[in-house]
Each structure stands twice: as C-alpha cells, then as structure tokens.
Amino acid sequence: MIPRVGERPRSDKRYRLRPGAYAVLPLGRRVLLTAQTEPELDIQLPGGGIDPGESPLRALYREVIEETGWSIARARRLGAFRRFVFMPEYDLWAEKLCQVYIAHPARQIADPVEAHHETLLLKPAEACDALANDGDRAFLRKALRETL
C-alpha cells in the first residue's frame, strides 16, 4: 500500500489520478530544488507529471531539465507516496501518485524552461524546512540518511 501524506480526500470532490516522478538531487553539500513562483510560491522536489505512454524515468529526466535546467544521472527509486490536492494551474482536483528517486545532477545545460520555475540550491536543513509538502520532506530526509 502506498502511504498518503497531507489532507484526506474530500468526499465532495472527484479526483483524477495524476502519476508523477520526482527527484532528490544532492549536489555537494547542498540540495537542488525547484521553486514554482506562480500561482503562489511552492518549493518542491524537481519533477512532475508522467505523460501518457511515458515511463517514470523518462518523465523524471525530462521534468528535471524543464524545471531546473540540469541533466541527471544514476537515478534510483526511493519509494512513493500519494496526496490529494487541488492543482490551480490545471483547475483540477488530483490524486497525485508521486514516485520519488535519488539522482546525481550531472551538469547544468540550460536555464529552467518551465514557466514560473526557479532553481534553488540549499543546505539540507534549509531544504527540508523549505519544502512545501510532507512527502517531499520525508523522502529528502530518507535520502540524506542514506548518503551521509
């Protein structure tokens, strides 16, 4: 069973399943994150939705480049969680099924191309405090325990 984090689903809403792939990206003594600045500030693990017919790993590599401009290598799955949220940018109530990986940032090849995204490089404690959801925080802590 995949654990749920955050709010319970609301009985008055219909949720659409939205699978996604996200990455913990340690870079030296810091962690690479993304900040979505609109519609409101949301600091998160880089990643996003898996397109129809796309594998989770292919989505992960694509999303990390789009949101941070970094290519990644050696992705390894850490686990998964799900959360029930409203996604205002899509006007959608979603059951997000979040597959989380740890990967190594290989090199920055571009600026983020995803609209309203900025790349952050934070110390681990700052990164844990900054992340917007409990699932991201839990997997960041797990990854840091494994790599330290």
MARZA-534414 format. One record per atom (N, C-alpha, C): residue number from 1; x, z, y; atom name. Coordinates in Angstrom, 2 decimals. Each point is the difference from the previous one (the first is absolute). Layout:
# MARZA-534414
ATOM   n      c1      c3      c2 atom
ATOM NUM       X       Z       Y   CA
...
END
This chain:
# MARZA-534414
ATOM   n      c1      c3      c2 atom
ATOM   1    0.84    0.00   -1.18    N
ATOM   1   -0.84    0.00    1.18   CA
ATOM   1    0.89    0.00    1.24    C
ATOM   2   -0.34   -0.82    0.96    N
ATOM   2    0.76   -0.11    1.24   CA
ATOM   2   -0.55    1.02    0.99    C
ATOM   3    0.86    0.89    0.52    N
ATOM   3   -0.50    1.05    0.89   CA
ATOM   3   -0.51   -0.55    1.33    C
ATOM   4   -1.00    0.71    0.53    N
ATOM   4   -0.54   -0.32    1.32   CA
ATOM   4    0.64    0.94    1.01    C
ATOM   5    0.35   -0.53    1.16    N
ATOM   5    0.46    0.83    1.11   CA
ATOM   5   -0.93   -0.23    1.18    C
ATOM   6   -0.06    0.98    0.88    N
ATOM   6   -0.83   -0.16    1.19   CA
ATOM   6   -1.46    0.27   -0.26    C
ATOM   7   -0.81   -0.58    0.86    N
ATOM   7   -1.44    0.24   -0.02   CA
ATOM   7   -0.67   -0.49   -1.27    C
ATOM   8   -1.04    0.71   -0.40    N
ATOM   8   -0.85   -0.46   -1.11   CA
ATOM   8   -0.78   -1.22    0.47    C
ATOM   9   -0.36   -0.89   -0.93    N
ATOM   9   -0.84   -1.14    0.42   CA
ATOM   9   -1.35    0.49    0.51    C
ATOM  10   -0.50   -0.68    1.00    N
ATOM  10   -1.30    0.33    0.56   CA
ATOM  10   -1.09   -0.67   -0.81    C
ATOM  11   -1.04    0.74   -0.32    N
ATOM  11   -1.08   -0.55   -0.81   CA
ATOM  11   -0.82   -1.05    0.74    C
ATOM  12    0.07   -0.01    1.34    N
ATOM  12   -0.79   -0.96    0.77   CA
ATOM  12    0.75   -1.30    0.29    C
ATOM  13    1.17   -0.18   -0.60    N
ATOM  13    0.81   -1.20    0.24   CA
ATOM  13    0.30   -0.70   -1.32    C
ATOM  14    0.13   -1.33    0.08    N
ATOM  14    0.46   -0.79   -1.14   CA
ATOM  14    1.45   -0.35    0.27    C
ATOM  15    0.86    0.30   -0.96    N
ATOM  15    1.43   -0.23    0.15   CA
ATOM  15    0.43   -1.23   -0.78    C
ATOM  16    0.89   -0.78    0.59    N
ATOM  16    0.56   -1.14   -0.70   CA
ATOM  16    1.42    0.36   -0.44    C
ATOM  17    0.31   -0.28   -1.27    N
ATOM  17    1.32    0.27   -0.53   CA
ATOM  17    1.03   -0.86    0.73    C
ATOM  18    1.05    0.64    0.49    N
ATOM  18    1.06   -0.71    0.72   CA
ATOM  18    1.35    0.46   -0.56    C
ATOM  19    0.52   -0.71   -1.02    N
ATOM  19    1.31    0.38   -0.55   CA
ATOM  19    1.12   -0.35    0.97    C
ATOM  20    1.02    0.84    0.01    N
ATOM  20    1.14   -0.24    0.87   CA
ATOM  20    1.29    0.51   -0.62    C
ATOM  21    1.11   -0.44    0.55    N
ATOM  21    1.33    0.42   -0.45   CA
ATOM  21    0.78    0.49    1.22    C
ATOM  22    0.66    1.14   -0.15    N
ATOM  22    0.68    0.68    1.11   CA
ATOM  22    1.37    0.46   -0.46    C
ATOM  23    0.93    0.14    0.96    N
ATOM  23    1.38    0.31   -0.36   CA
ATOM  23    0.56    1.18    0.76    C
ATOM  24    0.67    0.88   -0.73    N
ATOM  24    0.90    1.00    0.58   CA
ATOM  24    1.34   -0.71    0.12    C
ATOM  25    0.55   -0.03    1.23    N
ATOM  25    1.21   -0.77    0.27   CA
ATOM  25    1.10    0.88    0.61    C
ATOM  26    0.77    0.70   -0.85    N
ATOM  26    1.10    0.79    0.54   CA
ATOM  26    1.12   -0.92    0.48    C
ATOM  27    0.52    0.29    1.19    N
ATOM  27    1.08   -0.80    0.58   CA
ATOM  27    1.03    0.99    0.55    C
ATOM  28    1.07    0.19   -0.76    N
ATOM  28    0.98    1.02    0.37   CA
ATOM  28   -0.67    1.36   -0.06    C
ATOM  29    0.10    0.75    1.07    N
ATOM  29   -0.61    1.33    0.08   CA
ATOM  29   -1.34   -0.03    0.73    C
ATOM  30   -0.61   -1.17    0.07    N
ATOM  30   -1.29   -0.17    0.69   CA
ATOM  30   -0.97   -0.75   -0.90    C
ATOM  31   -1.22   -0.14    0.49    N
ATOM  31   -1.06   -0.69   -0.74   CA
ATOM  31   -0.62   -1.04    0.93    C
ATOM  32   -0.15   -1.21   -0.53    N
ATOM  32   -0.61   -1.10    0.75   CA
ATOM  32   -1.52    0.08   -0.17    C
ATOM  33   -0.72    0.07    1.12    N
ATOM  33   -1.46    0.07    0.00   CA
ATOM  33   -0.54   -1.08    0.93    C
ATOM  34   -1.31   -0.15    0.00    N
ATOM  34   -0.64   -0.90    0.96   CA
ATOM  34   -1.03    0.78    0.79    C
ATOM  35   -0.11   -0.35    1.27    N
ATOM  35   -1.02    0.58    0.86   CA
ATOM  35   -0.97   -1.11    0.39    C
ATOM  36   -1.24    0.16   -0.41    N
ATOM  36   -1.06   -0.91    0.44   CA
ATOM  36   -0.53    0.58    1.30    C
ATOM  37    0.15   -0.72    1.09    N
ATOM  37   -0.31    0.56    1.32   CA
ATOM  37   -1.43   -0.23    0.46    C
ATOM  38   -0.73   -0.89   -0.65    N
ATOM  38   -1.41   -0.25    0.35   CA
ATOM  38   -0.80   -0.15   -1.27    C
ATOM  39   -1.26    0.41   -0.06    N
ATOM  39   -0.81    0.48    1.09   CA
ATOM  39    0.37    1.40    0.47    C
ATOM  40    0.74    0.76   -0.82    N
ATOM  40    0.56    1.28    0.41   CA
ATOM  40    1.33    0.16   -0.72    C
ATOM  41    0.83    0.92    0.46    N
ATOM  41    1.31    0.21   -0.62   CA
ATOM  41   -0.17    0.53   -1.42    C
ATOM  42    0.65   -0.67   -0.95    N
ATOM  42   -0.06    0.38   -1.42   CA
ATOM  42    1.37   -0.28   -0.60    C
ATOM  43    0.74    1.06   -0.30    N
ATOM  43    1.33   -0.14   -0.59   CA
ATOM  43   -0.15    0.08   -1.50    C
ATOM  44    0.59   -0.97   -0.71    N
ATOM  44   -0.24   -0.13   -1.43   CA
ATOM  44    1.21   -0.58   -0.73    C
ATOM  45   -0.06    0.11   -1.32    N
ATOM  45    0.97   -0.71   -0.82   CA
ATOM  45   -0.25   -1.49    0.17    C
ATOM  46    1.04   -0.81    0.13    N
ATOM  46   -0.21   -1.44    0.10   CA
ATOM  46   -0.68   -0.54   -1.25    C
ATOM  47   -0.90   -0.92    0.19    N
ATOM  47   -0.70   -0.62   -1.11   CA
ATOM  47   -1.40   -0.39    0.43    C
ATOM  48   -0.78   -0.45   -0.96    N
ATOM  48   -1.36   -0.39    0.33   CA
ATOM  48   -0.70   -0.64   -1.17    C
ATOM  49   -1.07   -0.68    0.33    N
ATOM  49   -0.90   -0.56   -1.00   CA
ATOM  49    0.63   -1.05   -0.89    C
ATOM  50   -0.43    0.02   -1.25    N
ATOM  50    0.41   -1.00   -0.99   CA
ATOM  50   -1.02   -1.13    0.05    C
ATOM  51    0.45   -1.20    0.30    N
ATOM  51   -0.90   -1.16    0.08   CA
ATOM  51   -0.45   -0.42   -1.40    C
ATOM  52   -1.17   -0.64   -0.12    N
ATOM  52   -0.47   -0.49   -1.30   CA
ATOM  52    1.06   -0.89   -0.66    C
ATOM  53    0.29    0.28   -1.27    N
ATOM  53    0.98   -0.77   -0.75   CA
ATOM  53    1.44    0.41    0.24    C
ATOM  54    0.23    0.96    0.87    N
ATOM  54    1.35    0.45    0.34   CA
ATOM  54    0.34    1.24   -0.82    C
ATOM  55    1.23    0.10   -0.47    N
ATOM  55    0.42    1.20   -0.73   CA
ATOM  55    0.30    1.11    1.01    C
ATOM  56   -0.08    1.27   -0.44    N
ATOM  56    0.34    1.10    0.91   CA
ATOM  56    1.42   -0.12    0.56    C
ATOM  57    0.97   -0.40   -0.81    N
ATOM  57    1.37   -0.12    0.51   CA
ATOM  57    0.14   -1.12    1.03    C
ATOM  58   -0.63   -1.13   -0.25    N
ATOM  58    0.06   -1.10    0.98   CA
ATOM  58   -0.64    0.46    1.31    C
ATOM  59   -1.12    0.70   -0.09    N
ATOM  59   -0.66    0.51    1.21   CA
ATOM  59    0.90    0.99    0.73    C
ATOM  60    0.67    0.85   -0.76    N
ATOM  60    0.89    0.99    0.59   CA
ATOM  60    1.11   -0.67    0.82    C
ATOM  61    0.68   -0.96   -0.61    N
ATOM  61    1.09   -0.69    0.69   CA
ATOM  61   -0.52   -0.72    1.25    C
ATOM  62   -1.15   -0.65   -0.11    N
ATOM  62   -0.59   -0.71    1.14   CA
ATOM  62   -0.40    0.95    1.11    C
ATOM  63   -0.70    1.05   -0.36    N
ATOM  63   -0.50    0.94    1.01   CA
ATOM  63    1.13    0.73    0.72    C
ATOM  64    1.04    0.40   -0.73    N
ATOM  64    1.11    0.69    0.65   CA
ATOM  64    0.66   -0.91    1.04    C
ATOM  65    0.20   -1.26   -0.34    N
ATOM  65    0.59   -0.94    0.97   CA
ATOM  65   -0.94   -0.17    1.20    C
ATOM  66   -1.30   -0.19   -0.25    N
ATOM  66   -0.94   -0.19    1.09   CA
ATOM  66   -0.04    1.20    0.95    C
ATOM  67    0.03    1.22   -0.56    N
ATOM  67   -0.17    1.19    0.81   CA
ATOM  67    1.28    0.56    0.60    C
ATOM  68    1.15   -0.28   -0.63    N
ATOM  68    1.26    0.58    0.48   CA
ATOM  68    1.07   -1.03    0.34    C
ATOM  69   -0.11   -1.20   -0.59    N
ATOM  69    1.05   -1.01    0.16   CA
ATOM  69    1.16    0.17   -0.96    C
ATOM  70   -0.08    0.96   -0.91    N
ATOM  70    1.07    0.28   -0.96   CA
ATOM  70   -0.31   -0.62   -1.36    C
ATOM  71    1.01   -0.57   -0.64    N
ATOM  71   -0.12   -0.38   -1.40   CA
ATOM  71    0.37    1.24   -0.82    C
ATOM  72   -0.52    0.06   -1.22    N
ATOM  72    0.27    1.16   -0.86   CA
ATOM  72    0.49   -0.45   -1.36    C
ATOM  73    0.59    0.95   -0.73    N
ATOM  73    0.53   -0.27   -1.34   CA
ATOM  73   -0.30    1.19   -0.90    C
ATOM  74    0.04   -0.26   -1.30    N
ATOM  74   -0.08    1.03   -1.04   CA
ATOM  74   -1.22    0.93    0.13    C
ATOM  75   -1.16   -0.58    0.15    N
ATOM  75   -1.22    0.79    0.09   CA
ATOM  75   -0.32    0.62   -1.36    C
ATOM  76   -0.38    1.28    0.02    N
ATOM  76   -0.38    0.73   -1.22   CA
ATOM  76   -1.27    0.79    0.30    C
ATOM  77   -0.99   -0.15   -0.87    N
ATOM  77   -1.30    0.66    0.21   CA
ATOM  77    0.12    1.51   -0.17    C
ATOM  78   -0.57    0.72    0.97    N
ATOM  78   -0.03    1.47   -0.05   CA
ATOM  78   -1.33    0.52   -0.52    C
ATOM  79   -1.09   -0.72    0.28    N
ATOM  79   -1.32    0.46   -0.41   CA
ATOM  79   -1.06   -0.59    0.90    C
ATOM  80   -1.18    0.63   -0.02    N
ATOM  80   -1.12   -0.53    0.77   CA
ATOM  80   -0.91    1.13    0.45    C
ATOM  81   -0.77   -0.28    1.05    N
ATOM  81   -1.06    0.89    0.45   CA
ATOM  81   -1.10   -0.87    0.59    C
ATOM  82   -1.15    0.60    0.20    N
ATOM  82   -1.08   -0.73    0.63   CA
ATOM  82   -0.58    0.86    1.11    C
ATOM  83   -0.53   -0.68    1.00    N
ATOM  83   -0.65    0.70    1.10   CA
ATOM  83   -1.15   -0.85    0.52    C
ATOM  84   -1.00    0.69    0.53    N
ATOM  84   -1.20   -0.65    0.49   CA
ATOM  84    0.01    0.08    1.52    C
ATOM  85    0.03   -1.17    0.65    N
ATOM  85    0.18   -0.05    1.45   CA
ATOM  85   -0.82   -1.12    0.62    C
ATOM  86   -0.20    0.13    1.30    N
ATOM  86   -0.55   -1.10    0.78   CA
ATOM  86    1.18   -0.72    0.63    C
ATOM  87    0.04   -1.32   -0.15    N
ATOM  87    1.07   -0.82    0.56   CA
ATOM  87   -0.59   -0.77    1.19    C
ATOM  88    0.19    0.53    1.23    N
ATOM  88   -0.65   -0.62    1.16   CA
ATOM  88    0.46   -1.43    0.26    C
ATOM  89    1.26   -0.32   -0.34    N
ATOM  89    0.49   -1.35    0.25   CA
ATOM  89   -0.72   -1.04   -0.85    C
ATOM  90   -0.61    0.45   -1.11    N
ATOM  90   -0.76   -0.90   -0.88   CA
ATOM  90   -1.50    0.32    0.00    C
ATOM  91   -0.40    1.03    0.76    N
ATOM  91   -1.38    0.48   -0.01   CA
ATOM  91   -0.46    0.22   -1.44    C
ATOM  92    0.79    0.79   -0.74    N
ATOM  92   -0.17    0.11   -1.45   CA
ATOM  92    0.17    1.44   -0.45    C
ATOM  93   -0.93    0.45   -0.84    N
ATOM  93    0.17    1.26   -0.72   CA
ATOM  93    0.71   -0.35   -1.30    C
ATOM  94    1.18    0.58   -0.22    N
ATOM  94    0.84   -0.43   -1.12   CA
ATOM  94    0.40    1.17   -0.89    C
ATOM  95    0.04   -0.28   -1.30    N
ATOM  95    0.68    0.86   -0.95   CA
ATOM  95    1.39   -0.61   -0.15    C
ATOM  96    0.98    0.59    0.67    N
ATOM  96    1.35   -0.54   -0.05   CA
ATOM  96    0.70    0.54   -1.25    C
ATOM  97    0.42   -0.91   -0.86    N
ATOM  97    0.77    0.34   -1.18   CA
ATOM  97    1.46   -0.31    0.34    C
ATOM  98    0.76    1.04    0.28    N
ATOM  98    1.35   -0.13    0.55   CA
ATOM  98    1.05    0.18   -1.09    C
ATOM  99    0.70   -1.08   -0.33    N
ATOM  99    1.12    0.08   -0.93   CA
ATOM  99    1.26    0.19    0.84    C
ATOM 100    0.78    1.04   -0.32    N
ATOM 100    1.15    0.35    0.82   CA
ATOM 100    1.29   -0.22   -0.78    C
ATOM 101    0.96   -0.62    0.68    N
ATOM 101    1.30   -0.34   -0.57   CA
ATOM 101    1.10    0.63    0.85    C
ATOM 102    1.17    0.15   -0.56    N
ATOM 102    1.19    0.29    0.77   CA
ATOM 102    0.85   -1.26   -0.07    C
ATOM 103    0.58   -0.39    1.11    N
ATOM 103    0.82   -1.21    0.04   CA
ATOM 103    1.13    0.22    0.99    C
ATOM 104    0.95   -0.90   -0.04    N
ATOM 104    1.16    0.09    0.89   CA
ATOM 104   -0.09   -1.09    1.06    C
ATOM 105   -0.01    0.39    1.28    N
ATOM 105    0.04   -1.01    1.05   CA
ATOM 105    1.31   -0.78   -0.12    C
ATOM 106   -0.09   -1.31   -0.14    N
ATOM 106    1.20   -0.83   -0.19   CA
ATOM 106    0.59   -0.40    1.35    C
ATOM 107   -0.85   -0.60    0.83    N
ATOM 107    0.48   -0.37    1.35   CA
ATOM 107   -1.20   -0.37    0.86    C
ATOM 108    0.20    0.18    1.30    N
ATOM 108   -1.04   -0.39    0.93   CA
ATOM 108    0.15   -1.49    0.27    C
ATOM 109   -1.05   -0.76   -0.29    N
ATOM 109    0.08   -1.45    0.15   CA
ATOM 109   -0.84   -0.52    1.16    C
ATOM 110   -0.85    0.87    0.58    N
ATOM 110   -0.87   -0.43    1.09   CA
ATOM 110   -0.60    1.23    0.66    C
ATOM 111   -0.69   -0.22    1.08    N
ATOM 111   -0.84    1.04    0.58   CA
ATOM 111   -1.31    0.02   -0.80    C
ATOM 112   -0.75    1.11    0.05    N
ATOM 112   -1.30    0.01   -0.68   CA
ATOM 112   -0.89   -1.14    0.52    C
ATOM 113   -0.68   -0.68   -0.90    N
ATOM 113   -0.92   -1.06    0.41   CA
ATOM 113   -1.45    0.45   -0.04    C
ATOM 114   -0.26    1.11   -0.66    N
ATOM 114   -1.36    0.54   -0.06   CA
ATOM 114   -0.36    0.53    1.39    C
ATOM 115   -1.13   -0.44    0.50    N
ATOM 115   -0.42    0.41    1.35   CA
ATOM 115   -0.10    1.51    0.10    C
ATOM 116    0.46    0.53    1.11    N
ATOM 116   -0.11    1.42    0.34   CA
ATOM 116    0.74    0.91   -0.99    C
ATOM 117    1.12   -0.48   -0.55    N
ATOM 117    0.83    0.83   -0.87   CA
ATOM 117    1.39    0.12    0.60    C
ATOM 118    0.55    1.20   -0.09    N
ATOM 118    1.36    0.27    0.44   CA
ATOM 118    0.73    0.71   -1.13    C
ATOM 119    1.29   -0.28   -0.13    N
ATOM 119    0.82    0.63   -1.02   CA
ATOM 119    0.56    1.31    0.53    C
ATOM 120   -0.06    1.03   -0.84    N
ATOM 120    0.56    1.31    0.34   CA
ATOM 120    1.08    0.35   -1.00    C
ATOM 121    1.01    0.71    0.44    N
ATOM 121    1.06    0.52   -0.87   CA
ATOM 121    0.12    1.48    0.32    C
ATOM 122   -0.51    0.85   -0.90    N
ATOM 122   -0.08    1.43    0.27   CA
ATOM 122    0.74    0.81   -1.05    C
ATOM 123    0.43    1.20    0.40    N
ATOM 123    0.56    0.95   -0.96   CA
ATOM 123   -1.11    0.38   -0.97    C
ATOM 124    0.35    0.37   -1.24    N
ATOM 124   -1.04    0.30   -1.00   CA
ATOM 124   -1.05    1.02    0.45    C
ATOM 125    0.41    1.09    0.61    N
ATOM 125   -0.97    1.01    0.42   CA
ATOM 125   -0.92   -0.56    1.09    C
ATOM 126    0.56   -0.75    0.94    N
ATOM 126   -0.81   -0.64    1.04   CA
ATOM 126   -0.98   -1.00   -0.61    C
ATOM 127    0.47   -0.75   -0.99    N
ATOM 127   -0.84   -1.01   -0.66   CA
ATOM 127   -1.18    0.68   -0.69    C
ATOM 128    0.25    1.08   -0.72    N
ATOM 128   -1.10    0.72   -0.68   CA
ATOM 128   -1.02    0.50    1.00    C
ATOM 129    0.47    0.54    1.12    N
ATOM 129   -0.92    0.51    1.02   CA
ATOM 129   -0.79   -1.12    0.67    C
ATOM 130    0.61   -1.17    0.14    N
ATOM 130   -0.61   -1.09    0.74   CA
ATOM 130   -1.03   -0.79   -0.80    C
ATOM 131    0.14   -0.03   -1.32    N
ATOM 131   -0.89   -0.83   -0.82   CA
ATOM 131   -1.46    0.43    0.15    C
ATOM 132   -0.87   -0.97    0.06    N
ATOM 132   -1.41    0.24    0.33   CA
ATOM 132   -0.85    0.44   -1.18    C
ATOM 133    0.47   -0.18   -1.24    N
ATOM 133   -0.86    0.42   -1.11   CA
ATOM 133    0.78    0.78   -1.05    C
ATOM 134   -0.74    0.87   -0.70    N
ATOM 134    0.60    0.91   -0.98   CA
ATOM 134    0.63   -0.73   -1.18    C
ATOM 135   -0.55   -1.14   -0.40    N
ATOM 135    0.56   -0.75   -1.11   CA
ATOM 135    1.39   -0.52    0.33    C
ATOM 136    0.15   -0.59    1.18    N
ATOM 136    1.32   -0.49    0.43   CA
ATOM 136    1.00    1.15    0.05    C
ATOM 137   -0.43    1.15    0.57    N
ATOM 137    0.91    1.16    0.08   CA
ATOM 137    0.42    0.47   -1.38    C
ATOM 138   -0.94    0.08   -0.94    N
ATOM 138    0.32    0.48   -1.34   CA
ATOM 138    1.02   -0.91   -0.69    C
ATOM 139   -0.17   -1.31    0.13    N
ATOM 139    0.93   -0.91   -0.66   CA
ATOM 139    1.34   -0.05    0.72    C
ATOM 140    0.02    0.18    1.30    N
ATOM 140    1.28    0.08    0.70   CA
ATOM 140    0.76    1.23   -0.48    C
ATOM 141   -0.66    1.13   -0.08    N
ATOM 141    0.66    1.23   -0.48   CA
ATOM 141    0.51   -0.19   -1.44    C
ATOM 142   -0.81   -0.60   -0.84    N
ATOM 142    0.42   -0.26   -1.40   CA
ATOM 142    1.24   -0.86   -0.03    C
ATOM 143    0.01   -1.07    0.77    N
ATOM 143    1.14   -0.92    0.02   CA
ATOM 143    1.25    0.70    0.53    C
ATOM 144   -0.16    0.82    1.03    N
ATOM 144    1.16    0.69    0.56   CA
ATOM 144    0.58    1.00   -1.00    C
ATOM 145   -0.86    0.69   -0.75    N
ATOM 145    0.49    0.93   -1.04   CA
ATOM 145    0.81   -0.75   -1.05    C
ATOM 146   -0.45   -1.20   -0.37    N
ATOM 146    0.68   -0.80   -1.03   CA
ATOM 146    1.32   -0.58    0.48    C
ATOM 147    0.11   -0.27    1.31    N
ATOM 147    1.20   -0.68    0.49   CA
ATOM 147    1.03    0.94    0.61    C
ATOM 148   -0.38    1.25    0.25    N
ATOM 148    0.97    0.94    0.60   CA
ATOM 148    0.79    0.74   -1.04    C
END
